[in-house]
Amino acid sequence: MLDAAFIQQMKTRLLEEKAEVEKKLTELNTPEKPMDNPDDDDLANDATEDIIEESTRVAYRGLLARIDAALSRIADDTYGICVKDGREIPREKLAQEPWAERCCGAEKEE
């Protein structure tokens, strides 16, 4: 069973990580200044950057959803319990990945 101090520590880390991810998403969503007289290479590079930025947005949104889910589990006193099989998630795993929702055994089954 996880102690209250550890859960509070994880909550603090989750909130800090959430703020950082939201900041990065805001930066990614800020429109760029249009180029003056772009050539074909500029347009190709810009298109490539757009694809990379969209992939990054998707990854950050996924992480944000996992962080919010972990904060919800803290609020309803189920933090640290595997959502798949109900076993306790090892403390070491939560320390490494505070938004973890599954214990090691449940992840290997997928």
C-alpha positions in Angstrom: 0.0 0.0 0.0 1.3 3.4 -0.9 1.7 5.9 1.9 0.1 9.4 1.8 3.5 11.2 1.5 4.5 9.2 -1.6 1.1 9.8 -3.2 1.5 13.5 -2.5 5.0 13.5 -4.0 3.6 11.8 -7.1 0.7 14.3 -7.3 3.2 17.2 -7.2 5.3 15.6 -10.0 2.2 15.0 -12.0 1.0 18.6 -11.7 4.5 19.9 -12.6 4.6 17.6 -15.6 1.1 18.6 -16.6 2.1 22.3 -16.5 5.1 21.6 -18.7 3.1 19.6 -21.3 0.5 22.3 -21.4 3.2 24.9 -22.0 4.7 22.9 -24.8 1.3 22.3 -26.4 0.6 26.1 -26.2 4.0 26.7 -27.9 3.3 24.2 -30.6 -0.2 25.7 -31.2 1.2 29.3 -31.6 0.9 30.2 -35.3 4.2 30.9 -37.0 4.9 34.1 -38.8 4.4 33.5 -42.6 7.5 33.5 -44.7 8.1 36.3 -47.2 8.6 34.9 -50.7 9.3 31.2 -49.8 10.9 29.0 -52.4 10.1 25.4 -53.0 12.7 24.2 -50.5 11.3 26.5 -47.8 7.8 25.2 -48.5 9.0 21.5 -48.4 10.8 22.1 -45.1 7.8 23.9 -43.6 5.5 21.0 -44.6 7.9 18.5 -43.0 8.0 20.6 -39.8 4.2 20.7 -39.8 4.1 16.9 -39.9 6.6 16.5 -37.1 4.8 19.2 -35.0 1.5 17.4 -35.4 3.0 14.1 -34.3 4.5 15.9 -31.3 1.1 17.4 -30.5 -0.5 14.0 -30.6 2.1 12.5 -28.3 1.7 15.4 -25.8 -2.1 15.1 -25.8 -1.7 11.4 -25.1 0.6 12.1 -22.2 -1.7 14.8 -20.9 -4.6 12.4 -20.9 -2.5 9.8 -18.9 -1.5 12.5 -16.4 -5.1 13.6 -16.0 -6.2 10.0 -15.5 -3.5 9.5 -12.8 -4.7 12.7 -11.0 -8.2 11.3 -11.1 -7.1 8.0 -9.6 -5.4 10.0 -6.8 -8.6 11.9 -6.2 -10.7 8.7 -6.0 -8.1 6.8 -4.0 -7.2 4.2 -6.7 -3.8 5.6 -7.5 -1.2 2.8 -7.7 -3.7 0.1 -8.5 -3.5 -1.6 -11.9 -6.5 -0.6 -14.0 -6.4 -4.0 -15.7 -5.9 -6.6 -13.0 -6.3 -4.7 -9.7 -2.8 -5.5 -8.4 -0.6 -2.9 -6.9 1.8 -1.1 -9.2 5.3 -1.2 -7.9 6.4 1.9 -6.2 9.6 2.0 -8.3 7.5 2.0 -11.5 5.4 4.9 -10.2 8.5 6.8 -9.2 9.8 6.4 -12.7 6.5 7.0 -14.5 4.0 8.7 -12.1 1.1 8.3 -14.7 1.6 4.5 -14.9 -1.8 2.8 -14.9 -0.8 -0.9 -15.1 1.5 -3.1 -13.2 4.3 -4.9 -15.1 2.4 -8.2 -15.4 -0.6 -6.5 -17.1 1.6 -4.7 -19.6 3.3 -8.0 -20.7 -0.1 -9.5 -21.6 -0.8 -7.1 -24.4 
